[in-house]
Amino acid sequence: MKEKILVFCGSDLASRASLILACFLWALSFIASKAALESTPPLTVVTLRLIVSAFCFLAWATYAKKNIYEMIRKGGVKLFLLSLSGTVLHYGTQTIGIAYTTASNASLYAVTAPISIALISLIFFKEKLSTGKITGIIIAFCGVITVMGFGVLKNFAINSIIGDSLVFLSIVMWGVFTVFGKETSEKMGGAVNMTAAVTITGAIAMIPFGAGEVIRAGFSFSNIAINAWISILFLGITCSFAATFLYFKALESMNSNEAGIYLYSIPPMTSIIAYFYSNEQITISFIAGAMLVLVGVFITEKT
């Protein structure tokens, strides 16, 4: 009994706290992306965001005395493919999609991530889904629907098809990155090493796309508003660096299905943020839905 308490209060609890914080930062990212897109083209936002996060990882590597070049070389082709799915394609399709849809619609797509992760894990790594885990996923999904409300779901179904489809694709890309990133991180000496190498590689790969957009549109960086710069810095430092760092650090001590279920908390968190940001009222449906999400997470972890 004493050993179980120590595990819960030690690295186990730290992993769960890291996942909750990462999801909170990602919930904020939808609003920050919208703010950045008001004055900046989408691929330019992604490029600047990744450059900022790449410098954060370089600073961490310097502090931790890590050889980034050696890590990238060691990762090889698989690392490059991970950088495409986890940075270029994930952030690229998501940001373009957010430009054509609402932040609420985009956050709703987060509920598909655990499903994508579970299916990819099942197909490629034979990670079994118990009846309890399936039940937990369904309960959490129902909780998100309750939080968002049927009015949002109706708009989600009939409006902004292009934007919604692109955001959905970005979540699938994140599922691929999550599952295959866990395996690669073990070969590279840890999730943080892998995440740093992927982000830096992705930033370099994204520069030609961002530069091409700037040249093609005749865009000037002087047109980027102050609030857009703040949003881009926030996205790069907290979402692409800190949240990803925390997420994959937690993956070192749990499987991808357990970590993925926490993504269900993003829409409820977005609702809380909207309450403080735009004075939206927290309704009974929000409270009921949030409780269902928590129950779903608990069942999935314990089975």
C-alpha positions as MATLAB code, in Angstrom:
seq = 'MKEKILVFCGSDLASRASLILACFLWALSFIASKAALESTPPLTVVTLRLIVSAFCFLAWATYAKKNIYEMIRKGGVKLFLLSLSGTVLHYGTQTIGIAYTTASNASLYAVTAPISIALISLIFFKEKLSTGKITGIIIAFCGVITVMGFGVLKNFAINSIIGDSLVFLSIVMWGVFTVFGKETSEKMGGAVNMTAAVTITGAIAMIPFGAGEVIRAGFSFSNIAINAWISILFLGITCSFAATFLYFKALESMNSNEAGIYLYSIPPMTSIIAYFYSNEQITISFIAGAMLVLVGVFITEKT';
ca = [
       0.000    0.000    0.000;
       2.811    2.360    0.907;
       4.542    1.704   -2.424;
       1.341    2.539   -4.341;
       1.018    5.839   -2.486;
       4.634    6.716   -3.280;
       4.111    5.947   -6.975;
       0.961    8.071   -7.088;
       2.641   10.987   -5.333;
       5.858   10.677   -7.342;
       6.487   10.332  -11.057;
       2.950    8.986  -11.682;
       1.326   12.139  -10.326;
       3.912   14.334  -12.061;
       3.097   12.712  -15.425;
      -0.603   13.399  -15.011;
       0.010   16.975  -13.920;
       2.233   17.466  -16.971;
      -0.505   16.177  -19.282;
      -3.133   18.455  -17.730;
      -0.870   21.502  -18.102;
      -0.017   20.562  -21.698;
      -3.715   20.247  -22.582;
      -4.450   23.604  -20.938;
      -1.782   25.290  -23.060;
      -3.126   23.595  -26.196;
      -6.637   24.798  -25.295;
      -5.247   28.338  -25.283;
      -3.534   27.729  -28.621;
      -6.789   27.859  -30.610;
      -7.523   31.386  -29.387;
      -3.897   32.465  -29.850;
      -3.847   31.092  -33.411;
      -6.989   33.049  -34.276;
      -5.384   36.232  -32.933;
      -2.186   35.651  -34.926;
      -4.109   34.960  -38.141;
      -5.851   38.328  -38.002;
      -2.783   40.009  -39.496;
      -0.474   37.160  -40.567;
      -0.787   34.450  -43.275;
      -1.115   30.894  -41.878;
       2.131   29.324  -43.128;
       4.040   32.387  -41.928;
       2.464   31.939  -38.480;
       3.529   28.274  -38.450;
       7.074   29.077  -39.605;
       7.598   31.803  -36.997;
       6.027   29.624  -34.309;
       8.366   26.730  -35.080;
      11.428   28.983  -35.255;
      10.609   30.331  -31.785;
      10.123   26.821  -30.370;
      13.301   25.607  -32.116;
      15.327   28.319  -30.348;
      13.732   27.237  -27.049;
      14.872   23.661  -27.639;
      18.335   24.851  -28.670;
      18.563   26.793  -25.401;
      17.496   23.665  -23.495;
      20.054   21.552  -25.392;
      22.815   24.014  -24.537;
      21.813   23.995  -20.867;
      21.538   20.192  -20.781;
      24.752   19.785  -22.816;
      23.018   17.831  -25.564;
      24.462   17.466  -29.067;
      21.536   18.408  -31.324;
      23.388   17.552  -34.523;
      24.184   14.073  -33.223;
      20.560   13.533  -32.143;
      19.238   14.546  -35.573;
      21.817   12.360  -37.318;
      20.947    9.434  -35.082;
      17.228    9.838  -35.810;
      17.804    9.606  -39.548;
      14.932    9.236  -42.018;
      12.429    8.229  -39.339;
      13.090   11.451  -37.451;
      12.564   13.480  -40.622;
       9.228   11.746  -41.265;
       8.210   12.401  -37.671;
       9.062   16.083  -38.107;
       6.770   16.185  -41.138;
       3.815   14.599  -39.343;
       4.336   16.262  -35.953;
       5.295   19.781  -37.028;
       5.035   20.707  -40.729;
       1.837   18.796  -41.524;
       0.266   18.984  -38.062;
       0.760   22.712  -37.463;
       0.406   23.600  -41.145;
      -2.963   21.941  -41.732;
      -4.247   22.991  -38.312;
      -3.372   26.673  -38.723;
      -4.738   26.892  -42.273;
      -7.872   25.126  -41.050;
      -8.338   27.531  -38.134;
      -8.239   30.396  -40.654;
     -11.410   28.973  -42.223;
     -13.266   27.738  -39.152;
     -13.918   28.737  -35.552;
     -11.761   28.046  -32.514;
     -14.680   26.093  -30.997;
     -14.903   23.807  -34.015;
     -11.131   23.298  -33.987;
     -11.069   22.409  -30.283;
     -13.874   19.907  -30.809;
     -11.626   17.927  -33.154;
      -9.318   17.183  -30.217;
     -11.779   14.456  -29.189;
     -10.782   12.446  -32.261;
      -7.111   12.321  -31.218;
      -7.450    9.514  -28.643;
      -9.444    7.505  -31.180;
      -6.746    8.009  -33.829;
      -4.017    7.151  -31.317;
      -5.852    4.020  -30.159;
      -6.468    2.757  -33.699;
      -2.907    3.467  -34.889;
      -1.517    1.770  -31.760;
      -3.782   -1.222  -32.343;
      -2.880   -1.578  -36.037;
       0.886   -1.080  -35.816;
       1.816   -2.062  -32.250;
      -1.026   -4.366  -31.194;
      -1.832   -2.246  -28.114;
      -5.057   -3.882  -26.965;
      -8.146   -1.902  -26.021;
      -9.939   -3.412  -23.042;
     -13.685   -3.103  -22.571;
     -12.995   -0.619  -19.788;
     -10.838    1.607  -21.988;
     -13.443    1.583  -24.757;
     -16.118    2.473  -22.182;
     -13.979    5.324  -20.848;
     -13.429    6.733  -24.344;
     -17.170    6.656  -25.073;
     -18.074    8.322  -21.753;
     -15.460   11.061  -22.262;
     -16.668   11.625  -25.828;
     -20.260   12.014  -24.565;
     -18.984   14.481  -21.982;
     -17.356   16.648  -24.650;
     -20.569   16.631  -26.707;
     -22.508   17.689  -23.599;
     -20.051   20.535  -22.926;
     -20.036   21.849  -26.478;
     -23.812   21.629  -26.910;
     -25.815   20.528  -29.907;
     -25.881   24.048  -31.371;
     -22.111   23.975  -31.830;
     -22.281   20.456  -33.241;
     -24.860   21.570  -35.803;
     -22.587   24.380  -37.021;
     -19.683   21.978  -36.918;
     -21.493   19.682  -39.341;
     -22.653   22.213  -41.958;
     -20.165   25.106  -41.935;
     -16.528   25.594  -42.814;
     -16.047   22.186  -44.436;
     -12.555   22.974  -45.734;
     -11.349   24.362  -42.415;
     -12.872   21.526  -40.407;
     -11.381   18.899  -42.713;
      -7.900   20.410  -42.440;
      -8.048   20.601  -38.645;
      -9.254   16.990  -38.559;
      -6.290   15.976  -40.731;
      -3.942   17.779  -38.331;
      -5.256   15.666  -35.452;
      -4.652   12.463  -37.429;
      -1.080   13.664  -38.045;
      -0.679   14.216  -34.309;
      -1.897   10.677  -33.681;
       0.780    9.321  -36.029;
       3.407   11.475  -34.332;
       2.336   10.383  -30.847;
       2.417    6.648  -31.548;
       5.585    6.470  -33.624;
       7.271    9.200  -31.587;
       7.117    7.043  -28.465;
       9.069    4.247  -30.177;
      11.637    6.642  -31.654;
      12.125    8.467  -28.352;
      13.203    5.222  -26.698;
      15.925    4.789  -29.327;
      17.113    8.389  -28.948;
      17.537    8.354  -25.197;
      14.247    9.937  -24.197;
      11.176   11.811  -25.367;
      12.700   15.231  -24.774;
      15.672   14.466  -27.030;
      13.347   13.257  -29.771;
      10.990   16.221  -29.425;
      13.857   18.713  -29.602;
      15.299   17.092  -32.727;
      11.863   16.852  -34.389;
      11.009   20.491  -33.667;
      14.328   21.861  -34.924;
      14.161   19.682  -38.045;
      10.549   20.741  -38.617;
      11.415   24.430  -38.266;
      14.136   24.127  -40.902;
      11.796   22.183  -43.214;
       9.034   24.777  -42.752;
      11.124   27.842  -43.681;
      10.840   27.369  -47.500;
       7.033   27.128  -47.223;
       6.788   30.253  -45.073;
       9.199   32.171  -47.310;
       7.277   31.086  -50.400;
       4.015   32.358  -48.915;
       5.580   35.720  -47.996;
       7.037   36.174  -51.488;
       3.904   35.016  -53.309;
       1.586   37.264  -51.273;
       3.985   40.218  -51.164;
       3.593   40.185  -47.396;
       5.665   42.462  -45.151;
       6.569   41.549  -41.580;
       5.840   45.149  -40.640;
       2.163   44.303  -41.171;
       2.175   41.863  -38.258;
       0.288   43.486  -35.393;
       1.657   43.571  -31.845;
      -1.015   41.186  -30.555;
      -0.138   38.775  -33.393;
       3.544   38.822  -32.393;
       2.537   38.144  -28.779;
       0.338   35.260  -29.948;
       3.123   33.802  -32.108;
       5.604   33.986  -29.217;
       3.030   32.358  -26.944;
       2.412   29.581  -29.482;
       6.125   28.946  -29.927;
       7.234   29.087  -26.289;
       4.322   27.553  -24.395;
       2.443   25.400  -26.926;
       5.094   24.063  -29.320;
       7.897   23.956  -26.726;
       6.575   23.619  -23.177;
       3.380   21.648  -23.878;
       5.042   19.226  -26.298;
       7.949   18.827  -23.853;
       5.527   17.942  -21.037;
       3.387   15.662  -23.200;
       6.203   13.439  -24.397;
       7.899   13.462  -21.016;
       4.692   11.972  -19.608;
       4.660    9.387  -22.406;
       7.860    7.924  -20.978;
       5.909    6.527  -18.020;
       2.573    5.537  -19.638;
       1.301    4.130  -22.926;
      -0.080    6.295  -25.732;
      -3.722    5.347  -25.045;
      -3.520    6.586  -21.445;
      -1.845    9.843  -22.472;
      -4.175   10.385  -25.425;
      -7.324   10.311  -23.288;
      -6.247   13.548  -21.591;
      -6.802   15.363  -24.880;
     -10.521   15.055  -24.142;
     -10.049   17.793  -21.556;
      -9.164   20.430  -24.190;
     -12.742   21.443  -25.200;
     -13.919   21.840  -21.570;
     -10.800   23.892  -20.850;
     -11.526   25.998  -23.923;
     -14.987   26.694  -22.478;
     -13.418   27.858  -19.206;
     -11.025   30.129  -21.097;
     -13.943   31.530  -23.109;
     -15.730   32.306  -19.845;
     -12.888   34.571  -18.681;
     -11.995   35.831  -22.167;
     -15.483   36.752  -23.409;
     -17.708   36.424  -20.314;
     -19.502   33.321  -21.592;
     -21.583   31.714  -18.844;
     -20.724   28.285  -17.466;
     -23.930   26.285  -17.831;
     -25.304   23.131  -16.241;
     -24.444   21.274  -19.446;
     -20.821   22.369  -19.050;
     -20.626   21.076  -15.477;
     -22.311   17.777  -16.406;
     -20.099   17.320  -19.464;
     -16.900   18.118  -17.543;
     -17.827   15.491  -14.950;
     -18.337   12.909  -17.700;
     -14.915   13.751  -19.146;
     -13.298   13.215  -15.728;
     -15.149    9.929  -15.257;
     -14.043    8.779  -18.719;
     -10.402    9.621  -17.958;
     -10.585    7.801  -14.616;
     -12.114    4.632  -16.120;
      -9.620    4.563  -18.980;
      -6.649    4.872  -16.606;
      -7.855    2.234  -14.178;
      -8.668   -0.509  -16.718;
];
